[in-house]
Amino acid sequence: MKRTSGFTLIELIVTLAIAAILLAIAIPALGSLIRDASMTTTVNDFVTSINLARSEAVKRGRRVTMCESRPPYTECTKTKDWSQGWLIFEDTSNVGTRQDDEAIIHIHPGIATRITISGKPNIAHYISYSGKGIAQLPNRVYHAGSIEFCDGHDNAKSKTIKINFLGRPRTLDGAAGCPRKSS
């Protein structure tokens, strides 16, 4: 007798049905995983930029400022929306906004997600570091505050970066200023 090997039609249909059920369960979780990774990446990019501004201020021995910006990223904006992008520059004029003759150190383009980034009153538009690496306003007042990262899809996963009076950033889960969806 000759033996044949392979799958029967019923075995193939059952396998496809099980695969479809598993995909139906996994796809929503995959979307949540992608959103979480996007939030983490955005927050980490922002903290990296803060640390770059602080270290450049110390390295140069001069005031360095990080401010919200938008294309073409040559000047600071006052929109309270950091998600358009930001730039870091040597603030030789000590005013917290970039003048044409001030060197740009780093540009970070806007983010392409539903995450909104907003600074709270003290650091709504810019974060400035003295040549000693301390967060200070141009009038030498300490420059502490927070930046909130809100996910338009699930604000329960929001994050906050708090900057203490010395200028050190710290990341926390949750953000009080993000709108909550009603259940």
N, C-alpha and C positions, 0 to 999 in steps of 0.2 A: 504494500500500500504506500501511496505517495502522501507525505505530510506537507501541508501548506502552513505557512506562518503569516501572521499579520493581525490586524485588528478587525473586529466585526463592527458593523455600523452602530450597533447598540453601545459597544464599548467607547467608540469615538464620540457619540452624542453625550454619554454620561460624563466623559472627561471634559468636553467643552462646557457642559452645564456647570460642573464644579469650578472650572477656571473662570467662568463668567461671574459666579457668586463671589469667589475670592477677589476678583477685580472690583466688583461693586462695593465690597467692604474696604478695600485698600485705597481706592482713588481719593475719597474725601480725606483720609489720613495723610496722603501724600501732599495734598494741597496745603494742609495745616503745617506739615513739615517744611515745605518750601517757604511759606510765610514766616515761620519761626526763624529759618536760616537767613532770610532777607532782613528781618529785624536785627538779628545778631550782627550780621555783616555791616549794616548801616551804623549801628551804635559803635561797633569796634572801629569803623572808619573815622567816626567823629572823635572818639577818644584818642585815636592815633594822631589826628590833626591837632587836637588840643595839646598833646604832649610834644608834637613837633614845634608848635608856636612857642611853648614854654622853653624847650631846649634851645631853639634858635635865639630867643631873647637872652638867655644866659651866655650862649656861645658868642653872640655879637656884642653883649654888654649894653644893649639898647632896647627900647620898647619895641615889642612885636605884637601885632594885633591880628586876631582872626575875626572876620566879619561875614555876615550873610551877603550873598551876591547872586547874580544871575548872568546868563550869557550877555556879553562876551567876557564876563569875569574880570573887568578892569576897575570896577568901583564897588563900594559898599552900598547896600540897599537898606531901607528901613521898613521892611514889610512884616517883620516878625516871623518870616517863613524861611527857615534854613534849608528846607528840602529843595529849593531851587539851586543850591550850591553854596560854596563858601570859598574865601580866599584868605591867605595868610600873607602879611606884608610887614616890612620894617616901617614902623610908625614914627618917622623922624619929626613929624609936625606935632605929635602928642595930642591928637584930637579924636582918635578912634575911628576916623574914616580915611580912606586912602586918597592921597593927593597924587597928581600926575607924575611927580618926580620921585615917588617912593617905590622902592624895589618890591616886586611881588616874589615871595618865597615859594608859595605853593598854591595851586588852584585845585579845588575838588568840584567836579561838575555835579549837577543836580541828580537826584535819585529817581529811578524810573519805576517806583512802586507806589502803593497807596499809603505809604507811611508819611505822616506829617511831622515836621520837626519845628518846635516853637520854643523860643527862649522866654523865660519869665523876667519880670521887670528889670532887674539889675543887669542881666546879660541878654536882653531881648534882641539886640542887633550886633553886638560884638563882645569879644573877650580879649582883654589886653593884659600883657605881661611886661613888667618892668625888666630891666637888665639883670636883676637878681632872681628872676623867675617867679616873682610874686604877682598874683593877679591884682592889679591896681588900675583904677580909673586914672585918666590924665591928671586929676587934682589930688592924686596920691591916696584916695580913699580905697579901702580894700574892695575887690571886685568879685564877690561871691554870688552864687545863684544856682539856677537849675535850667536844664534843657529837657523838654519832654518829647518823647517819640511815641506817636499814636498810630496804631494800625487801624485803618478805616474799616477793616473786616472784623477784627476782634480786639477791641480795646482792653480786654482783660489781659492781653499779652503785651501791653505797653511797657515802656522802660523810661527811666529818668537818669540823667547824668547830673550829679550834684558837684559843684566846684566849691571847695572850701576857701576860706579867706587867704590861704597861702597859694591857691591856684591848682591844687591837686584834684583831678577828677575822680569820681567814684560812681559806679553804675549800680542802679537799684531797679528791682522789678516794680512795675506799676507806675502810673502817672495820674495825679489828681485832676489835672486839667483836661484829660481826654474824655470826650462824651461817652456815656455808657448807653448801650442799646437796651431798651426795655424788653423784658421777657414776655 
